[in-house]
Amino acid sequence: MALYHPKHRKQAAALKPELKAMVVHSFLKKVQQYSEEMIEKKWKATRKQRGTDLETLQKLAHWVQYHRFNAVALEEIEDGTLDAWFEE
């Protein structure tokens, strides 16, 4: 990946803030979709086990928290709250 390869770091740093925000937003949208899939998977496992497996319940709770955190991050990118992060 260009952002992590040492010889491309100057190019990555020179990207416009809008482009940086778009890249992060696109990535977080994919992460959000994945977290929704994992929540569904853990929910099905919980129902199958009738809510008796504490580890599965904890994993479900963690995925729900992660999903909520990502939702906030997406909103803050969309409404400009995090604009300064992309200008550094």
Beta strands, then each sheet from edge to edge (+ up, - down):
end
